[in-house]
Amino acid sequence: MAVAFYIPDQATLLRKAQEQEQQLLRLRHWQMATMVLNTIRQMMDSTASQCLQRAGRKCGKWRKPSQ
């Protein structure tokens, strides 16, 4: 009884490896973008809460310190 094995050629193996690498890179870029966006949101939320605590002052404006 003869048994046949499929052995893919090198071009097919390289193509599959490149596709997997591209998928991983897309996932990493997506995760990095999500992390940056979440960091910016947290920063904006903390800035907004600080502005609410300083009633009467213009938020986001630099003020010369009083001497």
Biopython code that builds the backbone (N, CA, C, O; Angstrom):
import numpy as np
from Bio.PDB.StructureBuilder import StructureBuilder

atoms = [
    (1, "MET", "N", (0.847, -1.169, 0.000)),
    (1, "MET", "CA", (0.000, 0.000, 0.000)),
    (1, "MET", "C", (0.899, 1.242, 0.000)),
    (1, "MET", "O", (1.769, 1.393, 0.858)),
    (2, "ALA", "N", (0.681, 2.091, -0.941)),
    (2, "ALA", "CA", (1.497, 3.295, -1.071)),
    (2, "ALA", "C", (0.826, 4.452, -0.334)),
    (2, "ALA", "O", (-0.394, 4.612, -0.374)),
    (3, "VAL", "N", (1.637, 5.240, 0.327)),
    (3, "VAL", "CA", (1.132, 6.412, 1.053)),
    (3, "VAL", "C", (1.776, 7.637, 0.430)),
    (3, "VAL", "O", (2.994, 7.703, 0.266)),
    (4, "ALA", "N", (0.937, 8.606, 0.087)),
    (4, "ALA", "CA", (1.448, 9.829, -0.534)),
    (4, "ALA", "C", (1.408, 10.967, 0.490)),
    (4, "ALA", "O", (0.416, 11.148, 1.196)),
    (5, "PHE", "N", (2.473, 11.707, 0.554)),
    (5, "PHE", "CA", (2.543, 12.862, 1.440)),
    (5, "PHE", "C", (2.611, 14.120, 0.585)),
    (5, "PHE", "O", (3.298, 14.163, -0.435)),
    (6, "TYR", "N", (1.884, 15.139, 1.024)),
    (6, "TYR", "CA", (1.946, 16.421, 0.330)),
    (6, "TYR", "C", (3.052, 17.253, 0.966)),
    (6, "TYR", "O", (3.009, 17.546, 2.161)),
    (7, "ILE", "N", (4.018, 17.621, 0.183)),
    (7, "ILE", "CA", (5.103, 18.471, 0.658)),
    (7, "ILE", "C", (5.007, 19.791, -0.105)),
    (7, "ILE", "O", (5.281, 19.835, -1.304)),
    (8, "PRO", "N", (4.618, 20.871, 0.586)),
    (8, "PRO", "CA", (4.476, 22.159, -0.110)),
    (8, "PRO", "C", (5.834, 22.694, -0.554)),
    (8, "PRO", "O", (6.860, 22.449, 0.080)),
    (9, "ASP", "N", (5.809, 23.416, -1.639)),
    (9, "ASP", "CA", (7.064, 23.978, -2.132)),
    (9, "ASP", "C", (7.458, 25.200, -1.295)),
    (9, "ASP", "O", (6.668, 25.707, -0.499)),
    (10, "GLN", "N", (8.663, 25.644, -1.489)),
    (10, "GLN", "CA", (9.212, 26.730, -0.675)),
    (10, "GLN", "C", (8.448, 28.036, -0.888)),
    (10, "GLN", "O", (8.265, 28.798, 0.061)),
    (11, "ALA", "N", (8.003, 28.306, -2.101)),
    (11, "ALA", "CA", (7.273, 29.545, -2.378)),
    (11, "ALA", "C", (5.965, 29.591, -1.590)),
    (11, "ALA", "O", (5.594, 30.638, -1.061)),
    (12, "THR", "N", (5.268, 28.458, -1.512)),
    (12, "THR", "CA", (4.018, 28.400, -0.755)),
    (12, "THR", "C", (4.280, 28.625, 0.730)),
    (12, "THR", "O", (3.551, 29.364, 1.391)),
    (13, "LEU", "N", (5.314, 27.990, 1.246)),
    (13, "LEU", "CA", (5.655, 28.168, 2.658)),
    (13, "LEU", "C", (6.023, 29.616, 2.972)),
    (13, "LEU", "O", (5.607, 30.157, 3.996)),
    (14, "LEU", "N", (6.799, 30.242, 2.094)),
    (14, "LEU", "CA", (7.181, 31.638, 2.301)),
    (14, "LEU", "C", (5.966, 32.558, 2.245)),
    (14, "LEU", "O", (5.846, 33.482, 3.049)),
    (15, "ARG", "N", (5.063, 32.305, 1.294)),
    (15, "ARG", "CA", (3.862, 33.131, 1.170)),
    (15, "ARG", "C", (3.000, 33.033, 2.430)),
    (15, "ARG", "O", (2.509, 34.045, 2.929)),
    (16, "LYS", "N", (2.819, 31.819, 2.939)),
    (16, "LYS", "CA", (2.026, 31.635, 4.158)),
    (16, "LYS", "C", (2.691, 32.315, 5.354)),
    (16, "LYS", "O", (2.015, 32.922, 6.185)),
    (17, "ALA", "N", (4.007, 32.210, 5.435)),
    (17, "ALA", "CA", (4.727, 32.851, 6.542)),
    (17, "ALA", "C", (4.596, 34.369, 6.470)),
    (17, "ALA", "O", (4.432, 35.030, 7.495)),
    (18, "GLN", "N", (4.668, 34.920, 5.261)),
    (18, "GLN", "CA", (4.522, 36.367, 5.100)),
    (18, "GLN", "C", (3.108, 36.820, 5.442)),
    (18, "GLN", "O", (2.929, 37.880, 6.043)),
    (19, "GLU", "N", (2.102, 36.035, 5.069)),
    (19, "GLU", "CA", (0.720, 36.373, 5.413)),
    (19, "GLU", "C", (0.521, 36.370, 6.925)),
    (19, "GLU", "O", (-0.137, 37.257, 7.468)),
    (20, "GLN", "N", (1.084, 35.382, 7.601)),
    (20, "GLN", "CA", (0.969, 35.320, 9.061)),
    (20, "GLN", "C", (1.685, 36.499, 9.716)),
    (20, "GLN", "O", (1.197, 37.067, 10.693)),
    (21, "GLU", "N", (2.833, 36.858, 9.174)),
    (21, "GLU", "CA", (3.573, 37.996, 9.716)),
    (21, "GLU", "C", (2.780, 39.285, 9.541)),
    (21, "GLU", "O", (2.736, 40.115, 10.448)),
    (22, "GLN", "N", (2.149, 39.459, 8.372)),
    (22, "GLN", "CA", (1.333, 40.648, 8.136)),
    (22, "GLN", "C", (0.151, 40.704, 9.096)),
    (22, "GLN", "O", (-0.193, 41.777, 9.590)),
    (23, "GLN", "N", (-0.472, 39.562, 9.365)),
    (23, "GLN", "CA", (-1.580, 39.527, 10.316)),
    (23, "GLN", "C", (-1.113, 39.942, 11.706)),
    (23, "GLN", "O", (-1.790, 40.711, 12.389)),
    (24, "LEU", "N", (0.043, 39.433, 12.122)),
    (24, "LEU", "CA", (0.578, 39.805, 13.432)),
    (24, "LEU", "C", (0.903, 41.293, 13.506)),
    (24, "LEU", "O", (0.638, 41.937, 14.521)),
    (25, "LEU", "N", (1.474, 41.837, 12.438)),
    (25, "LEU", "CA", (1.803, 43.263, 12.419)),
    (25, "LEU", "C", (0.545, 44.117, 12.480)),
    (25, "LEU", "O", (0.513, 45.129, 13.181)),
    (26, "ARG", "N", (-0.500, 43.713, 11.745)),
    (26, "ARG", "CA", (-1.765, 44.456, 11.804)),
    (26, "ARG", "C", (-2.337, 44.443, 13.215)),
    (26, "ARG", "O", (-2.815, 45.463, 13.710)),
    (27, "LEU", "N", (-2.285, 43.286, 13.857)),
    (27, "LEU", "CA", (-2.791, 43.163, 15.220)),
    (27, "LEU", "C", (-1.993, 44.045, 16.178)),
    (27, "LEU", "O", (-2.569, 44.725, 17.026)),
    (28, "ARG", "N", (-0.675, 44.031, 16.041)),
    (28, "ARG", "CA", (0.158, 44.865, 16.917)),
    (28, "ARG", "C", (-0.114, 46.346, 16.702)),
    (28, "ARG", "O", (-0.201, 47.106, 17.667)),
    (29, "HIS", "N", (-0.252, 46.770, 15.433)),
    (29, "HIS", "CA", (-0.549, 48.176, 15.146)),
    (29, "HIS", "C", (-1.901, 48.565, 15.730)),
    (29, "HIS", "O", (-2.048, 49.651, 16.291)),
    (30, "TRP", "N", (-2.883, 47.686, 15.600)),
    (30, "TRP", "CA", (-4.212, 47.950, 16.143)),
    (30, "TRP", "C", (-4.142, 48.088, 17.664)),
    (30, "TRP", "O", (-4.753, 48.992, 18.235)),
    (31, "GLN", "N", (-3.406, 47.202, 18.313)),
    (31, "GLN", "CA", (-3.272, 47.265, 19.770)),
    (31, "GLN", "C", (-2.549, 48.540, 20.199)),
    (31, "GLN", "O", (-2.926, 49.161, 21.193)),
    (32, "MET", "N", (-1.524, 48.930, 19.464)),
    (32, "MET", "CA", (-0.788, 50.150, 19.796)),
    (32, "MET", "C", (-1.682, 51.377, 19.626)),
    (32, "MET", "O", (-1.681, 52.269, 20.474)),
    (33, "ALA", "N", (-2.442, 51.424, 18.536)),
    (33, "ALA", "CA", (-3.345, 52.552, 18.310)),
    (33, "ALA", "C", (-4.403, 52.626, 19.410)),
    (33, "ALA", "O", (-4.739, 53.715, 19.876)),
    (34, "THR", "N", (-4.922, 51.486, 19.822)),
    (34, "THR", "CA", (-5.922, 51.456, 20.889)),
    (34, "THR", "C", (-5.318, 51.951, 22.197)),
    (34, "THR", "O", (-5.955, 52.708, 22.930)),
    (35, "MET", "N", (-4.091, 51.526, 22.490)),
    (35, "MET", "CA", (-3.436, 51.952, 23.724)),
    (35, "MET", "C", (-3.191, 53.463, 23.721)),
    (35, "MET", "O", (-3.414, 54.127, 24.734)),
    (36, "VAL", "N", (-2.737, 54.007, 22.595)),
    (36, "VAL", "CA", (-2.492, 55.445, 22.499)),
    (36, "VAL", "C", (-3.801, 56.210, 22.650)),
    (36, "VAL", "O", (-3.851, 57.217, 23.356)),
    (37, "LEU", "N", (-4.854, 55.743, 21.998)),
    (37, "LEU", "CA", (-6.150, 56.410, 22.093)),
    (37, "LEU", "C", (-6.673, 56.391, 23.524)),
    (37, "LEU", "O", (-7.176, 57.405, 24.009)),
    (38, "ASN", "N", (-6.563, 55.259, 24.204)),
    (38, "ASN", "CA", (-7.012, 55.173, 25.597)),
    (38, "ASN", "C", (-6.201, 56.101, 26.499)),
    (38, "ASN", "O", (-6.752, 56.716, 27.413)),
    (39, "THR", "N", (-4.899, 56.204, 26.248)),
    (39, "THR", "CA", (-4.058, 57.107, 27.037)),
    (39, "THR", "C", (-4.478, 58.553, 26.830)),
    (39, "THR", "O", (-4.558, 59.323, 27.787)),
    (40, "ILE", "N", (-4.746, 58.925, 25.586)),
    (40, "ILE", "CA", (-5.191, 60.293, 25.296)),
    (40, "ILE", "C", (-6.534, 60.560, 25.959)),
    (40, "ILE", "O", (-6.744, 61.637, 26.517)),
    (41, "ARG", "N", (-7.445, 59.594, 25.905)),
    (41, "ARG", "CA", (-8.747, 59.770, 26.559)),
    (41, "ARG", "C", (-8.594, 59.971, 28.056)),
    (41, "ARG", "O", (-9.240, 60.843, 28.637)),
    (42, "GLN", "N", (-7.741, 59.168, 28.687)),
    (42, "GLN", "CA", (-7.521, 59.317, 30.128)),
    (42, "GLN", "C", (-6.926, 60.680, 30.449)),
    (42, "GLN", "O", (-7.305, 61.315, 31.433)),
    (43, "MET", "N", (-5.994, 61.127, 29.615)),
    (43, "MET", "CA", (-5.382, 62.425, 29.831)),
    (43, "MET", "C", (-6.418, 63.539, 29.689)),
    (43, "MET", "O", (-6.444, 64.473, 30.490)),
    (44, "MET", "N", (-7.266, 63.439, 28.677)),
    (44, "MET", "CA", (-8.304, 64.446, 28.472)),
    (44, "MET", "C", (-9.314, 64.429, 29.615)),
    (44, "MET", "O", (-9.764, 65.486, 30.057)),
    (45, "ASP", "N", (-9.674, 63.243, 30.098)),
    (45, "ASP", "CA", (-10.612, 63.148, 31.215)),
    (45, "ASP", "C", (-10.023, 63.765, 32.478)),
    (45, "ASP", "O", (-10.722, 64.469, 33.208)),
    (46, "SER", "N", (-8.748, 63.508, 32.741)),
    (46, "SER", "CA", (-8.130, 64.073, 33.946)),
    (46, "SER", "C", (-7.998, 65.586, 33.814)),
    (46, "SER", "O", (-8.157, 66.305, 34.801)),
    (47, "THR", "N", (-7.710, 66.079, 32.611)),
    (47, "THR", "CA", (-7.621, 67.521, 32.391)),
    (47, "THR", "C", (-8.979, 68.169, 32.593)),
    (47, "THR", "O", (-9.077, 69.239, 33.193)),
    (48, "ALA", "N", (-10.028, 67.525, 32.095)),
    (48, "ALA", "CA", (-11.376, 68.070, 32.242)),
    (48, "ALA", "C", (-11.782, 68.108, 33.707)),
    (48, "ALA", "O", (-12.402, 69.076, 34.147)),
    (49, "SER", "N", (-11.446, 67.080, 34.469)),
    (49, "SER", "CA", (-11.815, 67.075, 35.886)),
    (49, "SER", "C", (-11.030, 68.137, 36.650)),
    (49, "SER", "O", (-11.558, 68.734, 37.588)),
    (50, "GLN", "N", (-9.784, 68.381, 36.268)),
    (50, "GLN", "CA", (-9.012, 69.443, 36.916)),
    (50, "GLN", "C", (-9.607, 70.800, 36.602)),
    (50, "GLN", "O", (-9.610, 71.691, 37.452)),
    (51, "CYS", "N", (-10.112, 70.967, 35.386)),
    (51, "CYS", "CA", (-10.718, 72.239, 35.000)),
    (51, "CYS", "C", (-11.977, 72.499, 35.822)),
    (51, "CYS", "O", (-12.240, 73.634, 36.219)),
    (52, "LEU", "N", (-12.745, 71.461, 36.072)),
    (52, "LEU", "CA", (-13.960, 71.628, 36.852)),
    (52, "LEU", "C", (-13.636, 71.981, 38.296)),
    (52, "LEU", "O", (-14.403, 72.694, 38.943)),
    (53, "GLN", "N", (-12.522, 71.498, 38.808)),
    (53, "GLN", "CA", (-12.134, 71.789, 40.186)),
    (53, "GLN", "C", (-11.675, 73.230, 40.345)),
    (53, "GLN", "O", (-11.785, 73.794, 41.433)),
    (54, "ARG", "N", (-11.168, 73.829, 39.290)),
    (54, "ARG", "CA", (-10.676, 75.208, 39.345)),
    (54, "ARG", "C", (-11.754, 76.160, 38.841)),
    (54, "ARG", "O", (-11.566, 76.817, 37.817)),
    (55, "ALA", "N", (-12.827, 76.238, 39.514)),
    (55, "ALA", "CA", (-13.924, 77.107, 39.077)),
    (55, "ALA", "C", (-13.440, 78.553, 39.072)),
    (55, "ALA", "O", (-12.743, 78.989, 39.988)),
    (56, "GLY", "N", (-13.813, 79.282, 38.041)),
    (56, "GLY", "CA", (-13.447, 80.685, 37.950)),
    (56, "GLY", "C", (-12.195, 80.936, 37.137)),
    (56, "GLY", "O", (-11.988, 82.059, 36.680)),
    (57, "ARG", "N", (-11.364, 79.952, 36.942)),
    (57, "ARG", "CA", (-10.153, 80.128, 36.130)),
    (57, "ARG", "C", (-10.400, 79.605, 34.730)),
    (57, "ARG", "O", (-11.173, 78.669, 34.525)),
    (58, "LYS", "N", (-9.744, 80.209, 33.793)),
    (58, "LYS", "CA", (-9.850, 79.706, 32.428)),
    (58, "LYS", "C", (-8.988, 78.464, 32.313)),
    (58, "LYS", "O", (-7.795, 78.485, 32.615)),
    (59, "CYS", "N", (-9.598, 77.402, 31.879)),
    (59, "CYS", "CA", (-8.889, 76.132, 31.813)),
    (59, "CYS", "C", (-8.006, 76.076, 30.569)),
    (59, "CYS", "O", (-8.381, 76.559, 29.501)),
    (60, "GLY", "N", (-6.852, 75.489, 30.725)),
    (60, "GLY", "CA", (-5.959, 75.314, 29.591)),
    (60, "GLY", "C", (-5.154, 76.553, 29.263)),
    (60, "GLY", "O", (-4.366, 76.532, 28.317)),
    (61, "LYS", "N", (-5.322, 77.621, 30.003)),
    (61, "LYS", "CA", (-4.575, 78.850, 29.744)),
    (61, "LYS", "C", (-3.423, 78.943, 30.736)),
    (61, "LYS", "O", (-3.577, 78.620, 31.914)),
    (62, "TRP", "N", (-2.288, 79.380, 30.257)),
    (62, "TRP", "CA", (-1.142, 79.545, 31.138)),
    (62, "TRP", "C", (-1.296, 80.853, 31.886)),
    (62, "TRP", "O", (-1.651, 81.877, 31.302)),
    (63, "ARG", "N", (-1.028, 80.816, 33.169)),
    (63, "ARG", "CA", (-1.116, 82.015, 33.993)),
    (63, "ARG", "C", (0.226, 82.291, 34.633)),
    (63, "ARG", "O", (0.903, 81.377, 35.104)),
    (64, "LYS", "N", (0.604, 83.545, 34.649)),
    (64, "LYS", "CA", (1.841, 83.917, 35.319)),
    (64, "LYS", "C", (1.621, 83.764, 36.823)),
    (64, "LYS", "O", (0.633, 84.271, 37.355)),
    (65, "PRO", "N", (2.519, 83.076, 37.508)),
    (65, "PRO", "CA", (2.321, 82.903, 38.948)),
    (65, "PRO", "C", (2.409, 84.237, 39.688)),
    (65, "PRO", "O", (3.249, 85.084, 39.382)),
    (66, "SER", "N", (1.534, 84.398, 40.656)),
    (66, "SER", "CA", (1.550, 85.648, 41.425)),
    (66, "SER", "C", (2.730, 85.640, 42.389)),
    (66, "SER", "O", (3.109, 84.597, 42.922)),
    (67, "GLN", "N", (3.302, 86.818, 42.602)),
    (67, "GLN", "CA", (4.493, 86.892, 43.458)),
    (67, "GLN", "C", (4.178, 87.573, 44.767)),
    (67, "GLN", "O", (5.060, 87.724, 45.612)),
]
sb = StructureBuilder()
sb.init_structure("model")
sb.init_model(0)
sb.init_chain("A")
sb.init_seg("    ")
for serial, (resi, resn, name, xyz) in enumerate(atoms, 1):
    if name == "N":
        sb.init_residue(resn, " ", resi, " ")
    sb.init_atom(name, np.array(xyz, "f"), 0.0, 1.0, " ", f" {name:<3s}", serial, name[0])
structure = sb.get_structure()
